[in-house]
Amino acid sequence: MKIYDTVKVTSDAYESEGVKKGDTGYIVLAEIRNNSFEVEFEFADDDILYQTIHVKDLEVVKEYPVTDNEILCNLPGENPNWWCKVENGFIMNLKGEKKNKIAYDYDS
């Protein structure tokens, strides 16, 4: 899971913000902040909503073919130390370092 991937919300935790379980959007910022991605949702009435969604509450629907170099260009200061993708249950930076200690336990 990374910038530009299409993702689906798997939790009801964001209903008060206007995002329902099952809604799909795409990741619009490269960095992961507070274990969350910024996701853009477009609704039928042409309403656009940006919402911060925890990575544990997202599921990839369609991967976007973006390279690590393209991700790097979208990170603040082009710094490879920023957390920017989720692979095999780990939040990772472009140096291959893992943020969480236990796969799929993003707060570990």
C-alpha positions, 0 to 999 in steps of 0.5 A: 500500500502506497501513494496512488493505490486505490484503497477500501475502508474496512472500518465504521470508525470514520462514519462521523467524518463522512466515510463509510465502511466499503467506501473506496478512494486513493492515497494522495500523500506519500508519507504515513503520519501517525500510522495513517494515510491521507485518502481522497474520496469522490462521491456520486454528487461530485463531492470530494472528501480528504480523510486521514485513515489508519492503515489497519482500516484500509485494504488495497483494491488496485495497486498503482505502478509507482516506483520507489524513486517516484515515491521519494520525489513525493516525500517531504525533503525527498527524505528516504527515512519517512514512512511511506508504504505498507508491505507484508504487514509492515510500515516501511521507509524507502531504506527498508526499515520497518516501523512496527515490530509485529506484522499487521500490528501497526501500533507495535 
